[in-house]
Amino acid sequence: MQAARRYFKSFASGFVVAVPVTVTFLDYVGYVARVEGASMQPFLNPEDRSFNDVVLLNRWSVRNFKVNRGDVVSLASPRDPEQRIIKRVIGLEGDTVKTRTYKNRYVRVPSGHCWVEGDNFGHSLDSNFFGPVSVGLVHARASHILWPPQRWQRIEPSLPTDRGPLDQETIDHLEEQGAVTIPKT
């Protein structure tokens, strides 16, 4: 009976230490999450797979609201804050992006915001649907694909060849022609 008490006391004291350490780690450093849906195909959840990718979400890397173009990020959905979505950052504050289906053809990303899109156009609710999103909604950056084992890889920031901010020369040319007025949203 004495051995059982010592075991229980040891377990309880370890538990009391482990829970706060684990919670702190998950809140500030990172965690593992399963990616659902087709919005990031073919990069995540390739169509020929019957299971979902599992990614490492790095919270520490976005702690000061630092995101880069091409980062794959997890964020709270602007439409439903309880839902987490995963998208690629296409533009940062001050950038002008050519939208795909948004109400304005060109959008200058306002201060404190970013433009996010899923890689699978037509199967993604993203900034083309709800506009620029506050960087404050971003809570983690996907840094690695962990599962399935054959897809294990580090996720490097990259932009699709046809996406990204417009260069200043293109913006000036469009404004000169009067073809478009860049709205400040």
C-alpha positions as CSV (number, residue, x, y, z in Angstrom):
1,M,0.0,0.0,0.0
2,Q,2.9,2.4,0.8
3,A,4.4,1.8,-2.7
4,A,1.1,2.6,-4.3
5,R,0.9,5.9,-2.5
6,R,4.4,6.8,-3.5
7,Y,3.6,5.9,-7.1
8,F,0.4,8.0,-7.1
9,K,2.2,10.9,-5.4
10,S,5.0,10.8,-7.9
11,F,2.5,10.5,-10.8
12,A,0.4,13.4,-9.4
13,S,3.4,15.7,-9.0
14,G,4.6,14.9,-12.5
15,F,1.1,15.6,-13.9
16,V,0.9,18.9,-12.1
17,V,4.1,20.0,-13.8
18,A,3.5,18.4,-17.2
19,V,0.0,20.0,-17.8
20,P,1.1,23.6,-17.5
21,V,4.3,22.9,-19.5
22,T,2.3,21.2,-22.3
23,V,-0.4,24.0,-22.4
24,T,2.3,26.7,-22.5
25,F,4.1,24.8,-25.4
26,L,0.9,24.5,-27.4
27,D,-0.1,28.1,-26.8
28,Y,3.3,29.7,-27.6
29,V,5.4,27.3,-29.6
30,G,3.4,25.0,-31.8
31,Y,1.2,22.0,-32.4
32,V,0.2,19.4,-34.9
33,A,-3.0,19.6,-36.9
34,R,-4.8,17.7,-39.7
35,V,-5.6,19.6,-42.9
36,E,-9.1,19.0,-44.1
37,G,-10.6,19.9,-47.4
38,A,-9.5,20.7,-50.9
39,S,-8.7,24.4,-50.8
40,M,-4.9,23.9,-50.7
41,Q,-4.7,21.1,-53.3
42,P,-2.4,20.0,-54.9
43,F,0.1,21.3,-52.3
44,L,-1.7,19.8,-49.3
45,N,-4.1,16.8,-49.4
46,P,-3.2,15.8,-53.0
47,E,-6.3,14.5,-54.8
48,D,-5.0,10.9,-55.2
49,R,-4.7,10.5,-51.4
50,S,-7.5,9.0,-49.3
51,F,-6.2,10.6,-46.1
52,N,-5.4,14.1,-45.0
53,D,-2.0,15.7,-44.5
54,V,-0.9,16.4,-41.0
55,V,1.2,19.6,-40.5
56,L,3.3,21.2,-37.8
57,L,1.9,24.6,-37.0
58,N,4.5,27.0,-35.6
59,R,2.9,29.6,-33.4
60,W,6.3,31.1,-32.3
61,S,7.1,32.3,-35.8
62,V,4.1,34.6,-36.0
63,R,4.1,35.8,-32.4
64,N,4.9,39.4,-33.5
65,F,2.4,39.3,-36.4
66,K,5.3,38.6,-38.8
67,V,4.2,36.7,-41.9
68,N,5.8,36.6,-45.3
69,R,4.5,36.3,-48.8
70,G,4.2,32.7,-49.7
71,D,3.8,31.4,-46.1
72,V,1.1,28.8,-45.6
73,V,-0.7,30.0,-42.4
74,S,-3.5,28.9,-40.2
75,L,-5.9,31.6,-39.2
76,A,-9.3,32.1,-37.7
77,S,-11.9,32.4,-40.4
78,P,-13.2,36.0,-40.8
79,R,-16.7,34.6,-41.3
80,D,-16.7,32.1,-38.4
81,P,-14.0,32.8,-35.7
82,E,-14.5,29.3,-34.3
83,Q,-13.3,27.8,-37.6
84,R,-9.6,27.5,-38.4
85,I,-8.6,27.7,-42.1
86,I,-5.3,27.2,-43.8
87,K,-4.3,29.4,-46.7
88,R,-1.2,30.9,-48.5
89,V,-0.3,34.6,-47.9
90,I,-0.3,36.3,-51.3
91,G,0.0,39.9,-50.4
92,L,1.0,42.0,-47.3
93,E,0.0,45.5,-46.2
94,G,0.7,48.1,-48.9
95,D,0.8,45.5,-51.7
96,T,-1.6,45.7,-54.6
97,V,-3.0,42.4,-55.7
98,K,-5.1,41.4,-58.7
99,T,-8.1,39.5,-57.3
100,R,-9.8,36.6,-58.9
101,T,-13.5,37.0,-57.9
102,Y,-13.5,39.8,-55.3
103,K,-15.8,42.8,-55.8
104,N,-12.9,45.0,-56.9
105,R,-10.5,43.7,-59.6
106,Y,-7.5,45.2,-57.8
107,V,-7.1,45.7,-54.1
108,R,-4.4,47.6,-52.1
109,V,-4.0,45.6,-48.9
110,P,-4.6,47.9,-45.9
111,S,-2.2,48.3,-43.0
112,G,-2.3,45.4,-40.5
113,H,-3.9,43.1,-43.1
114,C,-2.8,40.4,-45.6
115,W,-4.3,38.8,-48.7
116,V,-4.7,35.0,-48.4
117,E,-5.8,32.4,-50.9
118,G,-6.1,28.7,-51.2
119,D,-4.0,27.1,-53.9
120,N,-7.0,25.3,-55.4
121,F,-8.9,28.2,-57.1
122,G,-12.6,27.7,-57.1
123,H,-12.5,25.4,-54.1
124,S,-11.4,27.9,-51.5
125,L,-13.2,30.5,-49.3
126,D,-10.4,33.0,-49.0
127,S,-9.7,36.7,-49.5
128,N,-11.4,36.6,-52.9
129,F,-14.5,35.9,-50.9
130,F,-14.1,38.0,-47.7
131,G,-11.4,40.5,-48.6
132,P,-8.1,41.3,-46.9
133,V,-7.8,39.7,-43.4
134,S,-6.3,41.1,-40.3
135,V,-2.9,39.7,-39.5
136,G,-4.2,39.4,-36.0
137,L,-6.3,36.4,-37.1
138,V,-3.2,34.5,-38.1
139,H,-2.2,32.2,-35.3
140,A,0.4,29.9,-36.8
141,R,2.6,29.2,-39.8
142,A,2.7,25.6,-41.3
143,S,6.4,24.7,-41.2
144,H,6.4,20.9,-42.0
145,I,4.2,18.2,-43.5
146,L,4.5,15.4,-40.9
147,W,2.1,12.8,-42.3
148,P,1.9,10.7,-44.4
149,P,5.6,9.7,-44.1
150,Q,6.3,9.7,-47.8
151,R,5.2,13.4,-48.0
152,W,7.4,14.6,-45.0
153,Q,9.0,17.9,-46.0
154,R,9.7,21.4,-44.8
155,I,7.2,23.9,-46.1
156,E,9.1,26.8,-47.7
157,P,7.4,30.0,-48.5
158,S,6.5,30.2,-52.2
159,L,4.0,32.0,-54.4
160,P,2.3,30.4,-57.4
161,T,3.7,31.9,-60.6
162,D,0.5,33.7,-61.5
163,R,-0.1,35.1,-58.0
164,G,1.5,37.8,-55.9
165,P,1.6,41.6,-55.6
166,L,1.7,43.8,-58.7
167,D,4.9,45.7,-59.3
168,Q,4.7,49.5,-59.1
169,E,5.2,49.9,-62.9
170,T,2.1,47.8,-63.6
171,I,0.1,49.7,-61.0
172,D,1.2,53.1,-62.5
173,H,0.4,51.9,-66.1
174,L,-3.1,50.7,-65.1
175,E,-3.9,54.0,-63.3
176,E,-2.5,56.0,-66.2
177,Q,-4.8,54.2,-68.7
178,G,-7.8,54.9,-66.4
179,A,-8.5,51.2,-66.7
180,V,-8.6,50.8,-63.0
181,T,-8.6,52.8,-59.9
182,I,-6.9,51.0,-57.1
183,P,-9.4,51.1,-54.1
184,K,-8.0,51.6,-50.6
185,T,-9.9,49.1,-48.6
